[in-house]
Amino acid sequence: KARQGAGQLFLSSDRARLVEEARAVLSTLGSVTFCGAVGASRAMDYAVVDLFFVNLLSFLSNKAALEREGVDVKQLVVEMKKRLDTVPAVLEAYDARLSDRSEDSYNANTTVSLSTARSYWASRVPYHEARGIPTHLTQLFLDLIDEAAGGKDGPHLGADITRLQEVVRYGSPAQSSGEPAAKKSRR
């Protein structure tokens, strides 16, 4: 993509002025985004590239069912684009919720409960198993949800789906005191 001028460059520097001075030359490779201090470009790159891998994994996981049921991939892509277009606004809305890790916050104004998310993923298992379709992605999501909920029938099933951050962001599903797991374990 860079050879065609269609790449994405995420740059970090403690001297933003240098990035701005080089922007015209760098732009020949594609879009240029100054992310902030050193390290910010790596975090940005991970987050953006992860979107590709998560979407590819989803597509691959569903490909057997799509083929089996005769779904036209062109039609699928049109429908996927409609959903993907909503992602930035949804992520911004969830981001606003993430700073308060109290149980009261996770239980207030629930968008999607862990219970609802669990039911959604668990409902796939019989369909997939009956057709010999692997359930790796489904099981991954069920495991993450169960860990965030405090178990399959855990005490946090009514919590908002943002409680998943306790597992994937902080690694501390049992508690949500607002401190990262590393600080909790030292006490």
C-alpha angles and dihedrals in degrees: 000000000000091000088056093046091248100110128116117233120194110191133189130190139152084227107058091179091070091055091049091050091053095042096100093054094041091049089069085074094052139274116354121209122184105212102183134252124010110296097031093093091056092051090047092048092050092050095047097043091045088063089063093049094046091050092046091050090050092050093047092047091052097039095092092054092044091053094043092052094043097242114174107237092212090058090045092054091052090053093043090054090055090055095041091053088064095052101087094054092044092050091050090051092049091045089061089057098048100077095069108066096175119126088238089059094047090051097045123088093356112203096186120355122224086241092057092046090049092051090050093053096037091053089066095059098077091046093050096042092049089055098040093247116151116250101203097123092041091051092047091056093044090051092050092047092047091050092050091046093051093250140337090296093022129160093251100057090111092055123108117269088249086078085081085083088074087068106032100031105030104017091224111109098161097061137027107192094144096259125108115255092250091063093045094053093055094061 
